[in-house]
Amino acid sequence: MTSDTAIDVTAGFAGEVLGPVPVNEAVSRVLAYCTFKSSGWAVYDLAGISARAAGLMNEITAWSLLFVNALNGRVDVKDVAEFDRTRRRAFADLIGRIPSDRELHSMSEGEVDDVIRVCRFGFNGAWAPKITKLAALYRPQAVPVLDGYVGMAFGYRRDDLSLRVNRFGLSREERIAAIVRAMAAYLRDHQPIVARLRAELAERVPELAAADPETGSRPLISDLRLLDMIIWTAMDDRLAARTGLPPKWLGMPIGNHIPYEAVAPEPIPPQGMG
């Protein structure tokens, strides 16, 4: 299998890594994900676009951590309480260091280091698997979603991005840094594959289209988030196979298009005009 027919972001990592994902399988899984009503597509990805467009992601609030539950973040009341003002201020400072208009794979080494600092931020009950789901809503072009499935794809154990244990001689912080840099390098070195993916996907899901060179607009879904989707759905299918279950995404019937407009906000009419 050649590099132009498969996505292999985990190359060079030790352990039972995800390995190459054929492009046709990636397309099938992403289309299934983006047309499945109960996935994170509408409630996290599209809703995140709407929230940013409305200016709702310009501050970190007492309830911001609850957004993570839109991507099965399992945030509870204790986590929200622990995300106190001191921690919110620190998190906001880290987010503010990351340019809102820069993609991870086009960043300088220092800017990538800032992304890694955000991914390493957290507290007991809310480490990388939760924090990156939140940070990615504020900086979707730069911050990857590093949940347990992504950690496993890179050869680590499911909780290795939360626990302070060594794995393959790396600390939690070093594991996070290795994954972020691998994603940045892959996207930087394999733009033709990303372009091919987008071209095939956009036929069914226009929101996944590439940037428009005539208008200079950015894609609604970043290259990084697209890579996140591929890794996560491929890993989900692998875990299903281990338990003797059929794939959850590969070969799943493609549903109806869920457009960006489906998550548009509804204004409350003035009193007496409802």
Phi, psi and chi 1 to 4 in degrees:
 res  aa     phi    psi   chi1   chi2   chi3   chi4
   1 MET       -  124.5 -171.9  177.2  -65.0      -
   2 THR   -89.8  165.2   61.6      -      -      -
   3 SER   -66.3  -18.7   60.4      -      -      -
   4 ASP   -90.6    0.3   63.4  -18.5      -      -
   5 THR  -118.3    1.2   59.6      -      -      -
   6 ALA  -146.8  153.5      -      -      -      -
   7 ILE  -104.5  118.6  -62.5  127.0      -      -
   8 ASP  -130.1   74.3 -168.7    6.5      -      -
   9 VAL   -78.0  -16.5   68.5      -      -      -
  10 THR   -95.2    7.0   61.8      -      -      -
  11 ALA   -58.2  134.8      -      -      -      -
  12 GLY    94.0   -9.0      -      -      -      -
  13 PHE   -89.9  150.6  -78.9   73.6      -      -
  14 ALA   -88.6  169.9      -      -      -      -
  15 GLY    85.4 -167.2      -      -      -      -
  16 GLU   -86.6   79.1 -167.1  176.7   -8.5      -
  17 VAL   -80.5  166.7  -59.7      -      -      -
  18 LEU   -63.3  -44.6  176.9   61.8      -      -
  19 GLY    79.8 -169.3      -      -      -      -
  20 PRO   -64.8  137.8  -18.7   31.4      -      -
  21 VAL  -114.2  113.1  178.4      -      -      -
  22 PRO   -54.8  141.3  -26.2   35.9      -      -
  23 VAL   -59.0  -41.2  169.0      -      -      -
  24 ASN   -63.8  -34.2   63.3  -43.3      -      -
  25 GLU   -71.2  -38.1  -68.2 -174.0    5.3      -
  26 ALA   -61.1  -43.5      -      -      -      -
  27 VAL   -61.5  -46.2  168.5      -      -      -
  28 SER   -60.2  -45.0  176.7      -      -      -
  29 ARG   -68.1  -43.8  -69.8 -170.3  178.5  104.9
  30 VAL   -65.7  -39.6  172.0      -      -      -
  31 LEU   -62.9  -40.3  -73.7  177.1      -      -
  32 ALA   -63.3  -44.7      -      -      -      -
  33 TYR   -60.9  -43.2  176.5   85.3      -      -
  34 CYS   -79.8   -6.1  -66.2      -      -      -
  35 THR  -120.2    8.9   59.2      -      -      -
  36 PHE   -97.5  119.0 -177.9   49.3      -      -
  37 LYS   -60.5  -32.0 -170.0  173.6 -177.8  179.2
  38 SER   -93.8    5.9  -62.7      -      -      -
  39 SER   -81.0 -177.1   75.7      -      -      -
  40 GLY   -80.9   -2.1      -      -      -      -
  41 TRP   -54.6  -56.4  172.2 -112.3      -      -
  42 ALA   -76.5  -47.3      -      -      -      -
  43 VAL   -81.1  -17.6  -61.3      -      -      -
  44 TYR  -114.9  -59.7  179.6   84.2      -      -
  45 ASP   -68.1  -56.2  -67.4  -63.9      -      -
  46 LEU   -69.0  -41.7  -64.7 -175.5      -      -
  47 ALA   -63.5  -33.4      -      -      -      -
  48 GLY   -64.9  -40.2      -      -      -      -
  49 ILE   -60.7  -45.6  -62.9  168.7      -      -
  50 SER   -62.5  -42.3  178.4      -      -      -
  51 ALA   -64.6  -42.1      -      -      -      -
  52 ARG   -66.3  -39.8  -71.6 -172.0  -66.6  -85.2
  53 ALA   -64.1  -31.2      -      -      -      -
  54 ALA   -86.4   -0.2      -      -      -      -
  55 GLY    78.5   16.9      -      -      -      -
  56 LEU   -82.5   -7.1  -60.4  178.4      -      -
  57 MET  -111.1   32.3  -53.9  -57.5  -68.7      -
  58 ASN   -97.6    1.2  -65.4  -28.3      -      -
  59 GLU  -150.5  161.2   58.1 -173.6    6.9      -
  60 ILE  -105.6  118.2  -46.8  -63.4      -      -
  61 THR  -107.2  174.2   73.6      -      -      -
  62 ALA   -62.9  -23.4      -      -      -      -
  63 TRP  -103.2   -1.0  -76.7    5.3      -      -
  64 SER   -56.3  -36.9  -68.6      -      -      -
  65 LEU   -62.1  -23.4 -164.5   59.8      -      -
  66 LEU   -65.7  -21.8  -71.4  171.1      -      -
  67 PHE   -58.0  -28.1  -63.5  155.9      -      -
  68 VAL   -61.5  -27.4  172.4      -      -      -
  69 ASN   -66.4  -16.8  -76.4  -22.0      -      -
  70 ALA   -68.5  -14.7      -      -      -      -
  71 LEU  -122.9   40.0 -156.8   60.5      -      -
  72 ASN    56.3   43.2 -162.2   26.6      -      -
  73 GLY   -77.7  -15.6      -      -      -      -
  74 ARG    56.3   44.6  -59.2 -179.5 -179.0  178.8
  75 VAL   -81.5  131.9  169.9      -      -      -
  76 ASP  -113.1  179.2   59.3   25.9      -      -
  77 VAL   -61.7  -36.7  172.6      -      -      -
  78 LYS   -61.4  -41.7  179.8  178.7 -180.0  -63.3
  79 ASP   -61.8  -42.8  -63.0  -27.3      -      -
  80 VAL   -62.9  -42.1  174.8      -      -      -
  81 ALA   -64.8  -37.5      -      -      -      -
  82 GLU   -72.1  -20.3  -70.0  -65.3  -31.7      -
  83 PHE   -81.8   63.8 -164.4   40.2      -      -
  84 ASP   -76.6 -177.8   57.4   25.4      -      -
  85 ARG   -64.6  -36.2 -168.4  164.7 -169.8 -174.9
  86 THR   -61.7  -45.5  -62.3      -      -      -
  87 ARG   -68.9  -37.8  -73.5  178.8  171.6  135.6
  88 ARG   -63.7  -39.0  -66.3 -162.4  -56.9  -85.4
  89 ARG   -65.2  -42.1 -173.7  178.7  -66.2  116.6
  90 ALA   -65.1  -42.1      -      -      -      -
  91 PHE   -64.7  -42.9 -177.7   69.9      -      -
  92 ALA   -61.3  -39.0      -      -      -      -
  93 ASP   -63.5  -41.7 -179.9   63.7      -      -
  94 LEU   -66.3  -42.9  -69.3  171.6      -      -
  95 ILE   -62.4  -40.4  -69.2  -68.8      -      -
  96 GLY   -64.1  -21.9      -      -      -      -
  97 ARG   -76.7  -15.3  -62.6  179.6 -170.6  179.8
  98 ILE   -94.4  121.0  -59.2  173.5      -      -
  99 PRO   -58.8  134.8  -20.8   32.5      -      -
 100 SER   -75.8  -13.8   61.2      -      -      -
 101 ASP  -112.3   16.4   59.3  -11.3      -      -
 102 ARG  -115.5  137.7  -64.7  -72.2  -60.9  -79.7
 103 GLU   -88.3  149.6  -65.6 -177.8  -71.0      -
 104 LEU   -53.1  -43.5  179.0   63.9      -      -
 105 HIS   -76.9   -5.8   60.0  -83.7      -      -
 106 SER  -109.8    8.7   64.7      -      -      -
 107 MET   -84.0  157.0  -73.6 -179.1  163.7      -
 108 SER   -74.0  168.3   67.7      -      -      -
 109 GLU   -60.7  -38.9 -174.0   64.2   27.1      -
 110 GLY   -65.7  -37.8      -      -      -      -
 111 GLU   -68.6  -38.5  -70.6  170.1  -27.7      -
 112 VAL   -62.7  -38.3  173.0      -      -      -
 113 ASP   -59.6  -37.4  -73.3  -18.1      -      -
 114 ASP   -65.3  -38.6  -75.0  -24.3      -      -
 115 VAL   -62.6  -43.6  172.3      -      -      -
 116 ILE   -61.1  -38.6  -68.9  169.3      -      -
 117 ARG   -62.1  -39.9  -69.5 -174.0 -175.8   95.6
 118 VAL   -63.2  -44.7  169.7      -      -      -
 119 CYS   -65.3  -27.5  -63.8      -      -      -
 120 ARG   -83.3  -15.3  -71.7  172.3  170.5  172.7
 121 PHE   -64.8  151.9  176.2   84.8      -      -
 122 GLY   157.5 -172.6      -      -      -      -
 123 PHE  -157.2  169.7   50.1   91.1      -      -
 124 ASN   -55.4  122.6  -72.7  -22.5      -      -
 125 GLY    99.4  -15.4      -      -      -      -
 126 ALA  -148.0   74.9      -      -      -      -
 127 TRP   -98.0 -157.1  -67.8  108.9      -      -
 128 ALA   -49.0  -44.9      -      -      -      -
 129 PRO   -57.4  -31.6  -29.1   38.8      -      -
 130 LYS   -93.3  -46.0  -66.8 -179.6 -178.4  179.3
 131 ILE   -62.9  -38.8  -72.5  -61.5      -      -
 132 THR   -71.1  -28.1   58.4      -      -      -
 133 LYS   -65.6  -33.6  -71.0  178.4 -179.6  179.2
 134 LEU   -75.7  -49.1  178.3   59.4      -      -
 135 ALA   -60.3  -34.7      -      -      -      -
 136 ALA   -67.4  -22.0      -      -      -      -
 137 LEU   -72.0  -31.6  -74.0  172.1      -      -
 138 TYR   -84.7  -35.2  -71.3   90.3      -      -
 139 ARG  -134.1   69.9  -64.8  -67.6 -173.2  -92.0
 140 PRO   -65.9  -21.2   25.4  -35.8      -      -
 141 GLN   -82.7  -14.1  -63.4 -169.0  100.4      -
 142 ALA  -121.1  -31.0      -      -      -      -
 143 VAL  -103.6  120.0  179.9      -      -      -
 144 PRO   -80.3  158.9   30.8  -34.6      -      -
 145 VAL   -89.5  108.2  175.2      -      -      -
 146 LEU  -104.7   71.3  -57.7 -178.4      -      -
 147 ASP   -89.6 -175.2   71.2   -4.4      -      -
 148 GLY   -61.0  -35.5      -      -      -      -
 149 TYR   -65.4  -40.3  -81.2   20.8      -      -
 150 VAL   -66.3  -42.0  173.0      -      -      -
 151 GLY   -58.1  -43.5      -      -      -      -
 152 MET   -65.0  -35.7  -67.2  173.5   72.3      -
 153 ALA   -60.2  -30.9      -      -      -      -
 154 PHE   -92.6   14.1  -76.9   86.8      -      -
 155 GLY    93.2    3.1      -      -      -      -
 156 TYR   -95.1  173.8  -55.4  119.0      -      -
 157 ARG   -83.0  162.5  -65.3 -176.1 -177.2  177.1
 158 ARG   -57.1  -34.8 -172.8  167.3 -176.4  170.9
 159 ASP  -102.4   15.4   54.6    2.1      -      -
 160 ASP   -71.6  -12.0  -87.6    0.4      -      -
 161 LEU   -95.5    4.5  -57.1 -174.6      -      -
 162 SER  -118.5  -33.9  -64.1      -      -      -
 163 LEU   -90.7  146.7  -62.3 -179.5      -      -
 164 ARG   -86.7   72.5  -69.8 -172.8  178.8  -82.9
 165 VAL  -127.7  155.5  -62.4      -      -      -
 166 ASN   -89.1  139.9  -86.8   15.4      -      -
 167 ARG  -141.0  122.6 -167.7   78.5   62.1 -157.5
 168 PHE    56.1   33.5  -53.3  120.1      -      -
 169 GLY    78.1   11.3      -      -      -      -
 170 LEU  -115.6  141.6  -59.6  177.1      -      -
 171 SER   -79.5  173.0   66.0      -      -      -
 172 ARG   -56.7  -45.7  174.4  178.9   63.2 -164.8
 173 GLU   -62.4  -38.5  -68.9   75.9   16.2      -
 174 GLU   -71.0  -34.8  -69.9  168.3  -30.6      -
 175 ARG   -64.2  -44.2  -69.1 -169.7  -69.8  -86.9
 176 ILE   -60.8  -46.6  -71.4  170.7      -      -
 177 ALA   -60.7  -41.3      -      -      -      -
 178 ALA   -62.9  -41.6      -      -      -      -
 179 ILE   -67.9  -45.9  -67.0  174.0      -      -
 180 VAL   -60.2  -44.9  172.3      -      -      -
 181 ARG   -67.4  -34.3  -68.6 -167.0  174.5  105.3
 182 ALA   -65.9  -41.1      -      -      -      -
 183 MET   -64.2  -43.5  -72.1 -178.0  164.0      -
 184 ALA   -61.1  -45.0      -      -      -      -
 185 ALA   -66.1  -40.7      -      -      -      -
 186 TYR   -63.5  -48.2 -178.2   84.3      -      -
 187 LEU   -65.4  -34.4  -69.5  172.6      -      -
 188 ARG   -67.4  -37.0 -177.5  177.6   61.1 -113.8
 189 ASP   -94.4   -7.3  -62.5  -20.7      -      -
 190 HIS  -133.0   40.8  -64.4   87.1      -      -
 191 GLN   -59.6  -34.7  -80.4  -63.1  -62.9      -
 192 PRO   -60.2  -36.3  -27.3   36.6      -      -
 193 ILE   -67.9  -41.2  -67.7 -177.4      -      -
 194 VAL   -61.9  -42.0  176.7      -      -      -
 195 ALA   -63.1  -41.0      -      -      -      -
 196 ARG   -63.4  -43.7  173.3 -177.5  166.1 -174.8
 197 LEU   -58.4  -49.3  -82.0  166.9      -      -
 198 ARG   -61.2  -41.0  -74.7 -165.9 -178.7  -82.6
 199 ALA   -60.7  -41.2      -      -      -      -
 200 GLU   -73.7  -41.0  -66.3 -170.2   38.7      -
 201 LEU   -69.8  -37.5  -68.8  165.9      -      -
 202 ALA   -66.4  -18.0      -      -      -      -
 203 GLU   -64.0  -31.2  -65.7  178.4    7.1      -
 204 ARG  -106.3  -29.5  -62.9  -70.4  -66.3  -91.8
 205 VAL  -128.9   89.8 -177.2      -      -      -
 206 PRO   -57.1  -25.9  -23.5   33.3      -      -
 207 GLU   -64.3  -15.2  -72.7   79.7    4.8      -
 208 LEU   -94.5    8.6  -67.0  174.2      -      -
 209 ALA   -64.8  155.4      -      -      -      -
 210 ALA   -71.2  173.8      -      -      -      -
 211 ALA   -62.9  151.1      -      -      -      -
 212 ASP   -93.1  109.8 -173.5  -18.9      -      -
 213 PRO   -64.4  -24.7   22.3  -32.2      -      -
 214 GLU   -72.3  -39.2  -66.7 -173.9    2.3      -
 215 THR   -96.6  -16.5   63.7      -      -      -
 216 GLY    76.8   11.5      -      -      -      -
 217 SER   -71.8  150.0   64.2      -      -      -
 218 ARG   -87.7  154.9  -66.4 -176.4  -66.7 -176.5
 219 PRO   -65.0  148.7   22.2  -32.3      -      -
 220 LEU   -64.2  -36.2  -69.4  177.0      -      -
 221 ILE  -112.5  125.1  -59.2  -63.3      -      -
 222 SER   -70.2  159.3   68.4      -      -      -
 223 ASP   -56.8  -39.8  -71.4   -6.7      -      -
 224 LEU   -64.1  -44.8  179.8   59.8      -      -
 225 ARG   -66.0  -35.5  179.7   57.5 -175.4  147.5
 226 LEU   -62.4  -42.3 -179.1   56.5      -      -
 227 LEU   -64.3  -39.6 -172.0   61.1      -      -
 228 ASP   -55.5  -47.4  -79.0  -27.4      -      -
 229 MET   -60.3  -42.5  -68.1  177.3 -173.2      -
 230 ILE   -64.2  -47.6  -67.4  166.3      -      -
 231 ILE   -62.4  -46.9  -65.1  170.5      -      -
 232 TRP   -65.8  -47.6 -168.1   91.3      -      -
 233 THR   -67.8  -35.5   54.0      -      -      -
 234 ALA   -66.0  -39.8      -      -      -      -
 235 MET   -70.0  -37.0 -162.1   65.0 -147.6      -
 236 ASP   -61.0  -41.6 -160.6   24.4      -      -
 237 ASP   -66.4  -38.7  -83.2   -5.5      -      -
 238 ARG   -63.8  -42.3  171.5  170.9  -69.4 -173.1
 239 LEU   -66.9  -34.9  -65.7  177.0      -      -
 240 ALA   -64.0  -42.4      -      -      -      -
 241 ALA   -62.9  -35.0      -      -      -      -
 242 ARG   -63.6  -27.2  -72.5  177.3 -178.4  174.7
 243 THR   -99.5   10.3   59.9      -      -      -
 244 GLY    80.8   12.4      -      -      -      -
 245 LEU   -94.3  156.4  -63.6  174.2      -      -
 246 PRO   -70.9  162.0   26.8  -35.4      -      -
 247 PRO   -58.0  145.2  -20.6   32.0      -      -
 248 LYS   -86.6  -24.7  -65.8 -176.0  178.2 -179.2
 249 TRP  -122.7  -42.9  -55.2  102.5      -      -
 250 LEU   -68.8  121.3 -176.4   61.8      -      -
 251 GLY    85.5   -3.1      -      -      -      -
 252 MET   -65.7  136.8  177.9 -179.8  176.1      -
 253 PRO   -56.0  135.8  -24.4   34.2      -      -
 254 ILE   -76.3  126.9  -52.7  -57.2      -      -
 255 GLY   -85.1 -167.6      -      -      -      -
 256 ASN   -75.9  149.3  -65.5  -36.6      -      -
 257 HIS   -60.7  129.5  173.9 -135.2      -      -
 258 ILE  -104.9  102.2  -56.2  173.5      -      -
 259 PRO   -80.6  163.7   32.2  -36.4      -      -
 260 TYR   -57.0  -35.7  173.3   46.3      -      -
 261 GLU   -62.5  -19.3  -68.5   74.8   16.5      -
 262 ALA   -65.2  -21.3      -      -      -      -
 263 VAL  -108.0   14.3  -60.7      -      -      -
 264 ALA   -60.5  140.2      -      -      -      -
 265 PRO   -68.9  151.8   25.5  -33.9      -      -
 266 GLU  -110.4  117.1  -64.6  -63.7  -24.1      -
 267 PRO   -69.3  146.9   25.4  -33.3      -      -
 268 ILE   -84.2  121.2  -61.4  173.9      -      -
 269 PRO   -67.2  150.0   22.4  -31.2      -      -
 270 PRO   -58.2  153.3  -21.5   32.7      -      -
 271 GLN   -55.4  132.7 -171.4  174.4    6.5      -
 272 GLY    87.4   -0.9      -      -      -      -
 273 MET  -115.0    4.8  -63.0 -177.6   63.7      -
 274 GLY   -74.9      -      -      -      -      -
